[in-house]
Structure formats: C-alpha cells, structure tokens
Amino acid sequence: MARRCSVCNHPKREAIDRAIISGTPIRDIAGRFGVSKSAVYRHKKHIPETLTKAHAAEEMAQADNLLDEIKKLQTRTHKILSKAEKAGNLSTALKAIREARECLKMLAKLEGVLWERKEVEISSNPFAGLTTDELRQLINDNR
C-alpha cells in the first residue's frame, strides 16, 4: 500500500501550498514547515491546478489595480498641468510635465512597451586604468 504524501497530511498544508504557488524556494519551505525538500518537491504535483490558476488570476487583478492607479495619477497630473498653464504658473507646469512623463514611463513598463537598458562597459585592455607613469614602470620592470 502506498504511503500518503507527508505534506498532504501536514497540519499547515494550506500555507505550504501557498508558499509553493507564490514561488518560495523549496529549501525555504522545507525549513519553515519542518518537512524534507524532496517531500515538498513531490507535493508540488498534488496542488490542484485550480489553485494555481486562482493565484495567477489574483496576480492579474493586482496588476490591473496598479495600472488603474497609475492611470488615475496620470489624469490628475494632466489636470494640474492644465490649471498651472492657465494660471501662468510655469514652475508648477514644469513639475506636472515631469510627473506626467514619469506616469507614461511607468505605464509603458507595465504594458511591456518600454524596457530599461543597462549599459555595461567592458574593457578588454588590462592597462586601461593605468597612468602613463604606471605603464612606464611596468615596461621597465619587465626588461
């Protein structure tokens, strides 16, 4: 007769399931709940697909809420910009433009339209950071 899954029998199974679904590392789950890593790994197959789908739906709802909040901020920023321009308050108008730009950047990132590119400088010249005197010293040392 096959043994029942130790995680399925665990008194904190629901918390373990949530931790697995949220992407917590297996070793952390095992340590926190006093079960083996292999038991947690095997238990992953026992988590109902509907629970996994529910978690994905919850994340989508949170993302939608965040998107709505940014859009509301953008609308408010445009209203402030309009009022500042009508009042001739250029300082406030410029600040509102900066905020509107930040809202646009955030929206673009969330919608996957904008990616931040990180530039990394790679130097293949091992002597690139040396001064002329240091280079001369190296040459003299190697003669």
N, C-alpha and C positions, 0 to 999 in steps of 0.2 A: 504494500500500500504506500502510495506517495505521500511524502510529508507536506503539510501545508506551509505556505510561504511565511517566514518569521515576521516579515514586515506587514503582511496582511493581517496577522494576529496581534500586531503591536498595538498597545493602547493609544498611541499617538499617530496612528496610521494616516489620518486626515492631514495632519501637519507635515508628515513625511511626504505625502503625495503633493501637497502644495509646494514644498521645497523643491521636489524633483521637477515639477512643471515650471517653476519660476527660474530654473537653470542653476540652482545652487550646486556647487561641485559635490560629487558623490562622497568624497572623503569627509567633507564638512558635515553632510547629512548623517553619515555613519557615526562620526564622533559626537554629534549633538544628541542623537537619539539612542546611542549605545547598541547599534547593530553593525554587522560587518559590511564592508564595501561591496562584496560580492552579492550579499542579500539585497542591498539597495539596487544594484545593477540588474539583478534578476527581476526584482519587483517592478521595475520600470515597465515591463511587459504587461503587468496586471492593472495598470492605471487605465481606467476606461477612456476610450477615445473622446467621448462626450466631454469629459472633464478637461482634456487638453484643448478641445475646441472652445469650451467656455472661457478658458484662460485667454486664448487668442482673441476672442470676441471682447473680453474685458479690456485688453490692451488696446484694441482698436477704438473702443469707446473713450478711453483715456486720451488717446491721440486726437480724436475728434474734438474732445472738450478743449484740449490745448490749442488746437487750430482755431476753434471758435473764439477763445480768449484773445489770441493774437489778432484776429480779425477785428474784434471789438476795440482793442487798443489802437489799431490802425485807424479805425473810423474816428475815434476820439481825437487822435493826433491830427487828422485832417481838419476836424472842426476847429481845433485850437489854432492850427496854421491859418485857416481862413479868417478867423477873428483877429489874429495878430496882424495879418496883412491889411485887413480893413482898417484897423486902428493905427496902422503905420508903425507898429512896434517890430522893427526889423530884428532885434536881438531875440525876441521870443519866436519870431517866424523862423529864424535860422535854427533855433533849438528844436522846433517842431519838425523841421525838414530832416534834421539828424535822426530824430526819433522815428519818423516815417521811414527813413532809409533802413534803420535797424529792424523795424517791423517787416519790411519787404525781404530783408536778408533772412530773417527767421522763417518767414513763410516759405521762401524758396528752398531753404534747407529741409524743412519739414515735408515739403512736397517732392523732394528729391530733384529739384531743378538746379540747385547750387551745391557744389562741393567745395570745401576749402582745400586748397592745395598747399601743402607744406613743402617748402624748398629746403633741400639739404645740399650743402656744398661739400663735395668730395674732392680732396686734393690727392693726386697720385704722386706729387712731388714731396718726398720726405724732408726736403730742405726749405719748403715754402715759408715757414715761420722764422727762419734764422736770419740774423742781421749779416751784413757784409763782413764784419769783424769775426763773427762766429764761423762763417763759411771759410774765411782765410785760415782760421785756427784749425779747422778740420782738415783742410788741404795740407797745411804744414805738418800736422800730426801724422798724416798718412804717407809722408815722403820718406 
